[in-house]
Amino acid sequence: QVQLVESGGGLVQPGASLRLSCAVSGGSFYSFTLMGWYRQAPGKERELVAVIRTGGTLIYADSVKGRFTVSRDSGKNTVDLQMNSLKPEDTAVYYCYYMRGGAYWGKGTLVTVSS
């Protein structure tokens, strides 16, 4: 059973940086289909932010390219999201995602960007 636990959310000002981390248990870091981050802003649908495909290909939403970086740490079994130059429109609940056979979601961590 794959379990995903996010951490690192919070309230920051525009232009600040924040790092999210997702602890992955029960899932392989060497044999997976997709893992990474989605987000859901108030009143909007959940959307892809940044994911790692099997083989190592990175996929980013256009809105975060050049500002966000997704990475994995096989030693710690975490998938992380470094977020720089945050904007108010980045405010959302951020969800960790893992796919291998089935799809798995974390419970989410809230990121609020506001002055």
All heavy atoms as an XYZ file, in Angstrom:
872
protein
N       0.845     -1.194      0.000
C       0.000      0.000      0.000
C       0.881      1.246      0.000
O       1.692      1.444      0.890
C      -0.898      0.000      1.253
C      -1.828      1.193      1.352
C      -2.978      1.113      0.359
O      -3.236      0.045     -0.202
N      -3.641      2.204      0.128
N       0.710      2.080     -1.011
C       1.495      3.300     -1.128
C       0.895      4.381     -0.233
O      -0.316      4.598     -0.237
C       1.525      3.794     -2.583
C       2.269      5.118     -2.678
C       2.169      2.751     -3.483
N       1.739      5.031      0.546
C       1.291      6.155      1.364
C       2.153      7.367      1.062
O       3.375      7.253      0.936
C       1.366      5.798      2.847
C       0.354      4.743      3.278
C       0.328      4.518      4.764
O       1.365      4.555      5.422
N      -0.851      4.289      5.308
N       1.496      8.527      0.965
C       2.166      9.769      0.628
C       1.845     10.806      1.700
O       0.666     11.025      2.013
C       1.689     10.285     -0.732
C       1.711      9.292     -1.901
C       1.036      9.894     -3.124
C       3.132      8.888     -2.226
N       2.868     11.432      2.245
C       2.661     12.438      3.289
C       3.424     13.702      2.916
O       4.653     13.696      2.837
C       3.126     11.928      4.666
C       2.914     13.012      5.728
C       2.385     10.656      5.047
N       2.672     14.784      2.692
C       3.281     16.056      2.303
C       3.655     16.895      3.520
O       3.012     16.786      4.578
C       2.321     16.884      1.437
C       1.830     16.212      0.182
C       0.457     15.581      0.341
O       0.084     15.253      1.489
O      -0.232     15.400     -0.683
N       4.641     17.758      3.332
C       5.017     18.717      4.365
C       5.637     19.938      3.695
O       6.038     19.872      2.525
C       6.017     18.107      5.350
O       7.201     17.726      4.693
N       5.682     21.048      4.446
C       6.380     22.235      3.961
C       5.502     23.382      3.529
O       6.017     24.436      3.153
N       4.198     23.231      3.575
C       3.326     24.327      3.183
C       3.334     25.449      4.205
O       3.897     25.317      5.291
N       2.710     26.567      3.843
C       2.631     27.687      4.770
C       2.229     28.969      4.087
O       1.854     28.976      2.911
N       2.353     30.065      4.831
C       2.017     31.394      4.339
C       3.312     32.150      4.039
O       4.183     32.267      4.916
C       1.219     32.155      5.393
C       0.966     33.644      5.145
C       0.124     33.840      3.904
C       0.303     34.269      6.371
N       3.436     32.641      2.813
C       4.617     33.402      2.415
C       4.190     34.629      1.627
O       3.073     34.680      1.099
C       5.600     32.564      1.571
C       6.164     31.402      2.372
C       4.945     32.088      0.297
N       5.112     35.590      1.529
C       4.835     36.790      0.755
C       5.186     36.568     -0.714
O       6.010     35.697     -1.038
C       5.646     37.946      1.313
C       5.220     38.369      2.710
C       5.919     39.629      3.166
O       6.980     39.990      2.650
N       5.340     40.319      4.140
N       4.595     37.351     -1.594
C       4.972     37.257     -3.021
C       6.473     37.448     -3.204
O       7.088     38.298     -2.547
C       4.183     38.392     -3.655
C       2.992     38.561     -2.772
C       3.501     38.295     -1.379
N       7.052     36.626     -4.075
C       8.481     36.680     -4.340
C       9.299     35.750     -3.476
O      10.495     35.528     -3.753
N       8.708     35.180     -2.456
C       9.429     34.283     -1.550
C       9.566     32.885     -2.150
O       9.019     32.583     -3.208
C       8.697     34.215     -0.210
N      10.316     32.060     -1.432
C      10.518     30.665     -1.829
C       9.966     29.729     -0.767
O       9.874     30.102      0.414
C      12.010     30.374     -2.036
O      12.548     31.147     -3.072
N       9.630     28.532     -1.197
C       9.113     27.513     -0.291
C       9.477     26.162     -0.881
O       9.496     26.000     -2.117
C       7.594     27.656     -0.168
C       6.881     27.119      1.072
C       7.432     27.790      2.327
C       5.388     27.389      0.948
N       9.738     25.195     -0.023
C      10.066     23.846     -0.481
C       9.084     22.861      0.123
O       8.940     22.771      1.352
C      11.496     23.462     -0.091
C      11.965     22.140     -0.698
C      13.430     21.887     -0.357
N      13.953     20.687     -0.977
C      14.479     20.645     -2.197
N      14.576     21.747     -2.918
N      14.931     19.509     -2.698
N       8.417     22.111     -0.741
C       7.511     21.062     -0.307
C       8.217     19.719     -0.419
O       9.030     19.511     -1.323
C       6.247     21.046     -1.170
C       5.456     22.342     -1.267
C       4.209     22.124     -2.128
C       5.086     22.861      0.097
N       7.863     18.824      0.493
C       8.444     17.489      0.460
C       7.334     16.458      0.640
O       6.379     16.684      1.387
C       9.486     17.330      1.570
O      10.147     16.090      1.453
N       7.472     15.342     -0.057
C       6.492     14.260      0.034
C       7.234     12.973      0.372
O       8.073     12.521     -0.411
C       5.756     14.109     -1.280
S       4.666     12.667     -1.345
N       6.926     12.426      1.535
C       7.512     11.140      1.935
C       6.694     10.015      1.317
O       5.476      9.953      1.527
C       7.520     11.028      3.453
N       7.373      9.153      0.570
C       6.718      8.049     -0.130
C       7.077      6.737      0.555
O       8.255      6.392      0.676
C       7.157      7.997     -1.610
C       6.450      6.866     -2.337
C       6.905      9.333     -2.292
N       6.072      6.002      0.969
C       6.301      4.676      1.544
C       5.467      3.652      0.798
O       4.366      3.954      0.336
C       5.959      4.657      3.033
O       4.607      4.999      3.240
N       6.033      2.465      0.634
C       5.317      1.396     -0.049
C       5.403      1.453     -1.564
O       4.801      0.629     -2.247
N       6.126      2.439     -2.099
C       6.240      2.562     -3.546
C       7.686      2.575     -3.996
O       8.540      3.092     -3.288
N       7.944      2.059     -5.165
C       9.306      2.000     -5.682
C       9.717      3.337     -6.289
O       8.939      3.988     -6.983
C       9.399      0.912     -6.762
O      10.638      0.983     -7.423
N      10.971      3.714     -6.037
C      11.523      4.917     -6.655
C      12.229      4.596     -7.960
O      12.727      5.489     -8.632
C      12.513      5.589     -5.692
C      11.918      6.745     -4.947
C      10.755      6.586     -4.229
C      12.496      7.995     -4.993
C      10.193      7.638     -3.544
C      11.947      9.057     -4.327
C      10.795      8.888     -3.598
N      12.288      3.330     -8.303
C      12.988      2.923     -9.510
C      12.057      2.321    -10.539
O      12.432      2.179    -11.695
C      14.075      1.911     -9.142
C      15.051      2.461     -8.131
C      14.940      2.148     -6.783
C      16.078      3.311     -8.518
C      15.821      2.669     -5.850
C      16.965      3.837     -7.596
C      16.827      3.509     -6.268
O      17.690      4.031     -5.348
N      10.850      1.998    -10.145
C       9.875      1.417    -11.053
C       8.530      2.066    -10.777
O       7.768      1.609     -9.926
C       9.798     -0.104    -10.843
O       8.809     -0.656    -11.682
N       8.246      3.133    -11.469
C       6.984      3.839    -11.308
C       6.601      4.446    -12.653
O       7.409      4.531    -13.574
C       7.097      4.944    -10.246
C       8.068      6.039    -10.620
C       7.651      7.185    -11.279
C       9.424      5.905    -10.340
C       8.548      8.173    -11.643
C      10.328      6.895    -10.693
C       9.895      8.030    -11.347
N       5.370      4.872    -12.772
C       4.913      5.495    -14.009
C       5.081      7.012    -13.955
O       5.590      7.635    -14.865
C       3.436      5.148    -14.279
O       3.315      3.717    -14.342
C       2.964      5.760    -15.593
N       4.604      7.583    -12.824
C       4.597      9.030    -12.683
C       4.583      9.379    -11.201
O       3.912      8.708    -10.417
C       3.331      9.589    -13.333
C       3.269     11.034    -13.788
C       4.249     11.266    -14.930
C       1.851     11.350    -14.255
N       5.330     10.402    -10.810
C       5.195     10.914     -9.454
C       5.555     12.387     -9.437
O       6.362     12.845    -10.242
C       6.035     10.140     -8.443
C       7.527     10.207     -8.604
S       8.291      9.285     -7.219
C       9.979      9.353     -7.717
N       4.903     13.097     -8.529
C       5.167     14.520     -8.453
C       4.062     15.274     -7.755
O       3.523     14.786     -6.756
N       3.705     16.447     -8.304
C       2.831     17.379     -7.609
C       1.719     17.919     -8.504
O       1.958     18.271     -9.656
C       3.658     18.557     -7.086
C       4.647     18.139     -6.059
C       5.933     17.694     -6.259
C       4.436     18.096     -4.646
N       6.526     17.385     -5.067
C       5.633     17.626     -4.066
C       3.371     18.411     -3.819
C       5.768     17.470     -2.682
C       3.514     18.256     -2.450
C       4.697     17.796     -1.893
N       0.542     17.997     -7.909
C      -0.613     18.674     -8.473
C      -1.053     19.732     -7.469
O      -0.621     19.729     -6.319
C      -1.764     17.696     -8.710
C      -1.607     16.824     -9.923
C      -0.616     15.851    -10.005
C      -2.475     16.969    -11.010
C      -0.478     15.053    -11.128
C      -2.351     16.163    -12.137
C      -1.352     15.203    -12.184
O      -1.227     14.423    -13.290
N      -1.938     20.625     -7.899
C      -2.496     21.605     -6.966
C      -3.941     21.918     -7.315
O      -4.370     21.730     -8.440
C      -1.668     22.887     -6.967
C      -1.754     23.707     -8.245
C      -0.784     24.891     -8.190
N      -0.840     25.685     -9.407
C      -0.003     26.688     -9.681
N       0.971     27.016     -8.809
N      -0.110     27.366    -10.799
N      -4.651     22.427     -6.302
C      -6.031     22.819     -6.521
C      -6.277     24.122     -5.789
O      -6.204     24.192     -4.553
C      -6.998     21.746     -6.024
C      -8.443     22.031     -6.357
C      -9.336     20.822     -6.170
O      -8.972     19.848     -5.509
N     -10.511     20.860     -6.761
N      -6.568     25.152     -6.564
C      -6.879     26.464     -6.006
C      -8.366     26.543     -5.698
O      -9.164     25.785     -6.274
C      -6.485     27.555     -6.998
N      -8.775     27.445     -4.816
C     -10.199     27.570     -4.467
C     -11.056     27.811     -5.700
O     -10.771     28.696     -6.513
C     -10.217     28.789     -3.536
C      -8.858     28.834     -2.949
C      -7.934     28.361     -4.012
N     -12.098     27.006     -5.857
C     -13.014     27.170     -6.963
C     -12.516     26.673     -8.301
O     -13.178     26.875     -9.326
N     -11.345     26.026     -8.304
C     -10.778     25.543     -9.564
C     -10.551     24.033     -9.507
O     -10.546     23.430     -8.436
C      -9.462     26.265     -9.862
C      -9.623     27.756    -10.109
C      -8.322     28.370    -10.586
C      -8.491     29.842    -10.912
N      -7.230     30.448    -11.422
N     -10.327     23.449    -10.675
C     -10.054     22.028    -10.751
C      -8.588     21.751    -10.396
O      -7.725     22.624    -10.534
C     -10.353     21.504    -12.159
C     -11.826     21.568    -12.525
C     -12.106     20.894    -13.853
O     -11.155     20.501    -14.537
O     -13.296     20.752    -14.189
N      -8.339     20.526     -9.975
C      -6.968     20.124     -9.688
C      -6.165     20.120    -10.993
O      -6.649     19.667    -12.029
C      -6.958     18.742     -9.036
C      -5.645     18.371     -8.405
C      -5.774     17.077     -7.601
N      -6.698     17.231     -6.481
C      -6.861     16.309     -5.546
N      -6.146     15.181     -5.574
N      -7.710     16.497     -4.564
N      -4.922     20.617    -10.921
C      -4.098     20.707    -12.116
C      -2.689     20.206    -11.841
O      -2.191     20.271    -10.707
C      -4.021     22.157    -12.616
C      -3.370     23.118    -11.638
C      -3.227     24.530    -12.192
O      -3.648     24.787    -13.339
O      -2.675     25.382    -11.467
N      -2.045     19.739    -12.894
C      -0.663     19.289    -12.804
C       0.244     20.491    -12.567
O       0.083     21.538    -13.196
C      -0.262     18.570    -14.086
C       1.148     18.001    -14.192
C       1.138     16.738    -15.068
C       2.133     19.003    -14.752
N       1.207     20.327    -11.650
C       2.215     21.358    -11.403
C       3.555     20.895    -11.980
O       4.128     21.552    -12.839
C       2.370     21.641     -9.903
C       3.490     22.660     -9.663
C       1.049     22.137     -9.316
N       4.048     19.773    -11.486
C       5.347     19.261    -11.927
C       5.427     17.782    -11.579
O       5.142     17.414    -10.437
C       6.480     20.016    -11.246
N       5.806     16.964    -12.546
C       5.901     15.533    -12.307
C       7.151     14.962    -12.951
O       7.728     15.550    -13.866
C       4.654     14.778    -12.841
C       3.411     15.177    -12.070
C       4.475     15.016    -14.326
N       7.529     13.785    -12.464
C       8.644     13.021    -13.007
C       8.066     11.778    -13.652
O       7.336     11.019    -13.000
C       9.636     12.616    -11.901
C      10.124     13.843    -11.132
C      10.821     11.862    -12.520
C      10.945     13.506     -9.895
N       8.386     11.572    -14.914
C       7.932     10.366    -15.598
C       8.971      9.269    -15.445
O      10.160      9.544    -15.201
C       7.710     10.635    -17.078
C       6.489     11.476    -17.366
C       6.320     11.671    -18.847
N       6.194     10.411    -19.560
C       6.061     10.317    -20.871
N       6.060     11.414    -21.615
N       5.957      9.154    -21.443
N       8.560      8.026    -15.603
C       9.515      6.934    -15.597
C      10.578      7.217    -16.646
O      10.282      7.691    -17.730
C       8.797      5.602    -15.879
O       9.746      4.540    -15.821
C       8.137      5.611    -17.248
N      11.822      6.996    -16.313
C      12.916      7.342    -17.201
C      13.533      8.682    -16.842
O      14.609      9.022    -17.332
N      12.831      9.464    -16.017
C      13.400     10.713    -15.526
C      12.939     11.981    -16.219
O      13.367     13.082    -15.851
N      12.075     11.885    -17.203
C      11.580     13.085    -17.872
C      10.784     13.940    -16.889
O       9.945     13.437    -16.151
C      10.681     12.713    -19.057
O      11.423     11.906    -19.958
C      10.190     13.959    -19.777
N      11.064     15.242    -16.916
C      10.342     16.179    -16.050
C       9.296     16.926    -16.868
O       9.576     17.382    -17.977
C      11.309     17.169    -15.411
C      12.494     16.567    -14.665
C      13.360     17.689    -14.072
C      12.033     15.623    -13.575
N       8.108     17.072    -16.305
C       7.024     17.784    -16.973
C       6.547     18.895    -16.044
O       6.260     18.638    -14.868
C       5.854     16.845    -17.307
C       6.338     15.711    -18.206
C       4.722     17.617    -17.976
C       5.310     14.632    -18.438
N       6.456     20.113    -16.568
C       6.020     21.264    -15.775
C       4.828     21.957    -16.434
O       4.731     22.035    -17.660
C       7.145     22.300    -15.656
C       8.333     21.852    -14.839
C       9.444     21.281    -15.435
C       8.335     22.017    -13.450
C      10.532     20.871    -14.682
C       9.416     21.619    -12.690
C      10.506     21.047    -13.313
O      11.588     20.650    -12.554
N       3.960     22.499    -15.601
C       2.915     23.377    -16.115
C       3.580     24.652    -16.632
O       4.586     25.105    -16.074
C       1.926     23.727    -15.007
N       3.026     25.233    -17.681
C       3.605     26.450    -18.253
C       3.693     27.562    -17.205
O       4.634     28.365    -17.214
C       2.766     26.932    -19.432
C       2.945     26.048    -20.658
O       3.927     25.285    -20.712
O       2.085     26.116    -21.563
N       2.724     27.605    -16.308
C       2.655     28.688    -15.331
C       3.775     28.644    -14.286
O       4.009     29.638    -13.593
C       1.304     28.666    -14.618
O       1.119     27.432    -13.950
N       4.465     27.499    -14.174
C       5.512     27.395    -13.158
C       6.899     27.177    -13.753
O       7.883     27.133    -13.006
C       5.200     26.269    -12.150
C       3.810     26.448    -11.556
C       5.353     24.896    -12.773
N       6.992     27.030    -15.059
C       8.294     26.800    -15.691
C       9.264     27.937    -15.367
O       8.908     29.109    -15.429
C       8.132     26.682    -17.205
C       7.594     25.340    -17.671
C       7.466     25.296    -19.186
C       6.899     23.963    -19.640
N       6.705     23.922    -21.120
N      10.475     27.554    -14.987
C      11.482     28.539    -14.641
C      11.431     28.989    -13.196
O      12.350     29.660    -12.720
N      10.372     28.641    -12.482
C      10.242     29.030    -11.070
C      10.238     27.826    -10.132
O      10.742     27.920     -9.015
C       8.945     29.827    -10.860
C       8.860     31.104    -11.674
C       7.658     31.946    -11.260
N       6.396     31.251    -11.498
C       5.501     31.000    -10.554
N       5.712     31.383     -9.302
N       4.351     30.375    -10.854
N       9.643     26.725    -10.573
C       9.520     25.530     -9.732
C      10.448     24.431    -10.249
O      10.662     24.319    -11.467
C       8.092     24.999     -9.755
C       7.074     25.861     -9.053
C       7.364     27.155     -8.641
C       5.805     25.356     -8.797
C       6.420     27.940     -7.993
C       4.848     26.118     -8.157
C       5.149     27.418     -7.762
N      10.935     23.614     -9.329
C      11.772     22.478     -9.695
C      11.331     21.249     -8.907
O      11.272     21.293     -7.675
C      13.256     22.755     -9.393
O      13.681     23.928    -10.090
C      14.109     21.570     -9.840
N      11.041     20.167     -9.608
C      10.670     18.906     -8.969
C      11.898     17.995     -8.965
O      12.663     17.973     -9.942
C       9.474     18.246     -9.680
C       9.795     17.873    -11.120
C       8.990     17.024     -8.896
N      12.062     17.261     -7.876
C      13.210     16.357     -7.773
C      12.850     15.194     -6.861
O      11.874     15.257     -6.111
C      14.433     17.099     -7.223
O      14.174     17.595     -5.920
N      13.645     14.140     -6.937
C      13.431     12.996     -6.050
C      14.726     12.647     -5.342
O      15.814     12.814     -5.895
C      12.923     11.781     -6.833
C      13.818     11.373     -7.980
C      13.323     10.123     -8.658
N      13.994      9.920     -9.939
C      13.983      8.783    -10.602
N      13.348      7.735    -10.114
N      14.602      8.680    -11.754
N      14.587     12.184     -4.133
C      15.724     11.756     -3.332
C      15.493     10.289     -2.980
O      14.714      9.968     -2.086
C      15.830     12.623     -2.072
C      17.099     12.352     -1.293
O      17.559     11.182     -1.277
O      17.620     13.289     -0.674
N      16.180      9.413     -3.709
C      15.973      7.986     -3.515
C      16.461      7.518     -2.148
O      15.954      6.548     -1.598
C      16.695      7.203     -4.617
O      16.199      7.581     -5.880
N      17.449      8.206     -1.585
C      17.952      7.832     -0.267
C      16.948      8.111      0.834
O      16.835      7.379      1.807
N      16.205      9.205      0.672
C      15.218      9.595      1.669
C      13.807      9.171      1.294
O      12.869      9.343      2.087
C      15.241     11.115      1.870
C      16.545     11.657      2.414
C      16.472     13.167      2.577
C      17.764     13.727      3.138
N      17.706     15.203      3.276
N      13.640      8.659      0.080
C      12.308      8.291     -0.425
C      11.355      9.486     -0.395
O      10.223      9.401      0.100
C      11.711      7.134      0.379
C      12.080      5.788     -0.195
O      13.081      5.671     -0.906
N      11.304      4.775      0.095
N      11.833     10.594     -0.919
C      10.980     11.774     -0.993
C      10.959     12.328     -2.420
O      11.904     12.153     -3.184
C      11.449     12.896     -0.059
O      12.771     13.312     -0.429
C      11.445     12.452      1.394
N       9.881     12.985     -2.750
C       9.794     13.761     -3.991
C       9.497     15.197     -3.554
O       8.559     15.438     -2.792
C       8.744     13.206     -4.973
C       7.387     13.078     -4.337
C       8.686     14.061     -6.222
N      10.333     16.104     -3.992
C      10.297     17.473     -3.493
C       9.917     18.473     -4.579
O      10.104     18.217     -5.768
C      11.670     17.850     -2.921
C      12.098     16.924     -1.801
O      11.223     16.461     -1.042
O      13.310     16.646     -1.692
N       9.414     19.616     -4.130
C       9.066     20.689     -5.058
C       9.644     21.992     -4.511
O       9.179     22.494     -3.481
C       7.545     20.815     -5.209
C       7.077     21.839     -6.238
C       7.456     21.390     -7.651
C       5.566     22.049     -6.143
N      10.662     22.494     -5.180
C      11.245     23.779     -4.820
C      10.500     24.858     -5.580
O      10.472     24.841     -6.813
C      12.726     23.820     -5.156
C      13.396     25.159     -4.871
C      13.433     25.487     -3.388
O      13.700     24.624     -2.565
N      13.168     26.745     -3.058
N       9.919     25.805     -4.847
C       9.104     26.850     -5.461
C       9.758     28.208     -5.180
O       9.909     28.593     -4.026
C       7.679     26.818     -4.897
C       7.004     25.478     -5.046
S       5.277     25.474     -4.488
C       5.505     25.740     -2.728
N      10.153     28.885     -6.232
C      10.769     30.208     -6.129
C       9.883     31.259     -6.777
O       9.007     30.933     -7.578
C      12.146     30.201     -6.794
C      13.108     29.223     -6.159
O      13.072     28.975     -4.945
N      13.987     28.652     -6.962
N      10.126     32.504     -6.418
C       9.384     33.633     -6.999
C       7.877     33.390     -6.950
O       7.178     33.539     -7.962
C       9.836     33.861     -8.455
O      11.221     34.105     -8.514
N       7.404     33.029     -5.793
C       5.987     32.682     -5.642
C       5.088     33.880     -5.906
O       5.423     35.028     -5.582
C       5.734     32.109     -4.258
C       6.178     30.653     -4.085
C       6.340     30.291     -2.614
C       5.184     29.718     -4.770
N       3.943     33.587     -6.498
C       2.946     34.596     -6.844
C       1.639     34.292     -6.119
O       1.383     33.132     -5.759
C       2.702     34.584     -8.350
C       3.941     34.768     -9.200
C       3.608     34.613    -10.678
C       4.837     34.785    -11.547
N       4.508     34.639    -12.999
N       0.796     35.297     -5.936
C      -0.503     35.037     -5.290
C      -1.309     33.949     -6.002
O      -2.023     33.179     -5.347
C      -1.207     36.391     -5.381
C      -0.090     37.388     -5.350
C       1.011     36.746     -6.142
N      -1.168     33.851     -7.328
C      -1.913     32.831     -8.067
C      -1.374     31.422     -7.850
O      -1.960     30.453     -8.330
C      -1.942     33.154     -9.565
C      -0.588     33.458    -10.175
C      -0.316     34.952    -10.250
O      -0.613     35.679     -9.264
O       0.210     35.390    -11.296
N      -0.274     31.289     -7.113
C       0.220     29.964     -6.738
C      -0.483     29.435     -5.497
O      -0.264     28.291     -5.099
C       1.725     30.001     -6.479
C       2.532     30.316     -7.725
O       2.210     29.763     -8.792
O       3.497     31.107     -7.629
N      -1.301     30.257     -4.885
C      -2.040     29.831     -3.694
C      -2.948     28.658     -4.028
O      -3.765     28.727     -4.953
C      -2.882     30.995     -3.146
O      -1.998     32.026     -2.683
C      -3.769     30.532     -2.000
N      -2.777     27.565     -3.280
C      -3.543     26.346     -3.550
C      -3.185     25.286     -2.510
O      -2.221     25.454     -1.748
C      -3.220     25.815     -4.949
N      -3.953     24.229     -2.511
C      -3.561     23.023     -1.788
C      -2.739     22.188     -2.758
O      -3.182     21.910     -3.880
C      -4.782     22.226     -1.292
C      -4.321     20.937     -0.618
C      -5.614     23.063     -0.328
N      -1.549     21.820     -2.340
C      -0.633     21.051     -3.172
C      -0.678     19.584     -2.750
O      -0.523     19.260     -1.567
C       0.780     21.604     -3.051
C       0.959     22.888     -3.815
C       0.349     24.069     -3.391
C       1.708     22.935     -4.986
C       0.481     25.245     -4.108
C       1.852     24.109     -5.706
C       1.229     25.260     -5.261
O       1.357     26.421     -5.984
N      -0.872     18.717     -3.761
C      -1.011     17.294     -3.513
C       0.149     16.522     -4.129
O       0.513     16.744     -5.296
C      -2.306     16.774     -4.120
C      -3.553     17.335     -3.497
C      -4.151     18.486     -4.014
C      -4.145     16.720     -2.390
C      -5.308     19.000     -3.447
C      -5.293     17.233     -1.824
C      -5.865     18.376     -2.360
O      -7.007     18.890     -1.796
N       0.662     15.584     -3.372
C       1.646     14.646     -3.884
C       0.913     13.542     -4.645
O      -0.185     13.115     -4.227
C       2.445     14.070     -2.724
S       3.821     13.016     -3.200
N       1.531     13.057     -5.722
C       0.888     12.065     -6.592
C       1.883     10.992     -6.979
O       3.051     11.288     -7.258
C       0.375     12.767     -7.849
C      -0.248     11.856     -8.874
C      -1.533     11.375     -8.718
C       0.453     11.496    -10.029
C      -2.108     10.546     -9.661
C      -0.116     10.675    -10.977
C      -1.405     10.211    -10.797
O      -1.978      9.400    -11.731
N       1.410      9.755     -6.985
C       2.264      8.621     -7.368
C       1.416      7.635     -8.167
O       0.294      7.306     -7.766
C       2.810      7.955     -6.103
C       3.703      6.765     -6.351
C       5.088      6.912     -6.409
C       3.182      5.483     -6.516
C       5.927      5.826     -6.634
C       4.000      4.397     -6.741
C       5.370      4.566     -6.787
O       6.194      3.492     -7.008
N       1.965      7.189     -9.275
C       1.241      6.218    -10.088
C       2.134      5.021    -10.400
O       3.224      5.175    -10.949
C       0.753      6.842    -11.387
C       0.089      5.825    -12.319
S      -0.384      6.519    -13.899
C      -1.912      7.325    -13.437
N       1.679      3.859    -10.054
C       2.299      2.592    -10.446
C       1.215      1.529    -10.269
O       0.885      1.155     -9.166
C       3.520      2.261     -9.609
C       4.173      0.939    -10.044
C       5.475      0.701     -9.355
N       6.125     -0.514     -9.838
C       6.243     -1.622     -9.113
N       5.761     -1.677     -7.901
N       6.864     -2.671     -9.605
N       0.637      1.116    -11.371
C      -0.539      0.251    -11.273
C      -1.744      1.138    -11.028
O      -2.483      1.459    -11.930
N      -1.942      1.543     -9.818
C      -3.002      2.478     -9.466
C      -2.455      3.875     -9.228
O      -1.247      4.101     -9.291
N      -3.346      4.817     -8.966
C      -2.962      6.203     -8.682
C      -3.175      6.492     -7.203
O      -4.201      6.107     -6.638
C      -3.801      7.162     -9.520
N      -2.204      7.178     -6.606
C      -2.255      7.459     -5.177
C      -2.052      8.955     -4.935
O      -1.251      9.599     -5.628
C      -1.173      6.670     -4.442
C      -1.283      5.179     -4.640
C      -0.653      4.552     -5.716
C      -2.028      4.389     -3.767
C      -0.767      3.181     -5.919
C      -2.139      3.026     -3.958
C      -1.505      2.425     -5.041
O      -1.620      1.077     -5.232
N      -2.773      9.470     -3.945
C      -2.709     10.888     -3.606
C      -2.391     11.076     -2.126
O      -2.854     10.297     -1.286
C      -4.050     11.577     -3.884
C      -4.448     11.618     -5.314
C      -5.216     10.717     -5.972
C      -4.101     12.619     -6.272
N      -5.371     11.090     -7.276
C      -4.706     12.257     -7.491
C      -3.346     13.790     -6.224
C      -4.570     13.021     -8.653
C      -3.218     14.554     -7.370
C      -3.825     14.168     -8.566
N      -1.659     12.131     -1.818
C      -1.506     12.546     -0.444
C      -2.714     13.359     -0.022
O      -3.610     13.632     -0.828
N      -2.731     13.791      1.249
C      -3.867     14.555      1.749
C      -3.760     16.031      1.421
O      -4.735     16.770      1.545
C      -3.991     14.356      3.257
C      -4.386     12.936      3.646
C      -4.587     12.804      5.147
C      -5.028     11.385      5.491
N      -5.237     11.221      6.951
N      -2.582     16.474      1.020
C      -2.401     17.850      0.602
C      -1.797     18.745      1.662
O      -1.936     18.495      2.865
N      -1.129     19.806      1.201
C      -0.578     20.818      2.101
C      -0.890     22.192      1.500
O      -0.742     22.389      0.295
C       0.938     20.619      2.303
O       1.424     21.552      3.265
C       1.730     20.774      1.013
N      -1.335     23.110      2.339
C      -1.793     24.412      1.868
C      -0.628     25.382      1.720
O       0.175     25.557      2.640
C      -2.815     24.995      2.836
C      -3.359     26.390      2.505
C      -4.099     26.375      1.173
C      -4.261     26.879      3.628
N      -0.574     26.011      0.556
C       0.393     27.078      0.293
C      -0.395     28.357      0.034
O      -1.249     28.391     -0.853
C       1.286     26.757     -0.917
C       2.157     27.969     -1.275
C       2.149     25.547     -0.633
N      -0.117     29.383      0.824
C      -0.788     30.664      0.659
C       0.253     31.732      0.384
O       1.206     31.900      1.163
C      -1.582     31.045      1.917
O      -2.512     30.013      2.232
C      -2.339     32.357      1.705
N       0.088     32.435     -0.739
C       1.013     33.495     -1.111
C       0.241     34.812     -1.041
O      -0.657     35.064     -1.844
C       1.584     33.284     -2.525
C       2.635     34.361     -2.826
C       2.171     31.897     -2.656
N       0.593     35.622     -0.057
C      -0.154     36.853      0.167
C       0.699     37.859      0.917
O       1.522     37.498      1.757
C      -1.418     36.556      0.980
O      -2.095     37.746      1.313
N       0.475     39.141      0.603
C       1.178     40.190      1.323
C       0.341     40.686      2.493
O       0.764     41.568      3.247
C       1.514     41.346      0.382
O       0.343     41.818     -0.252
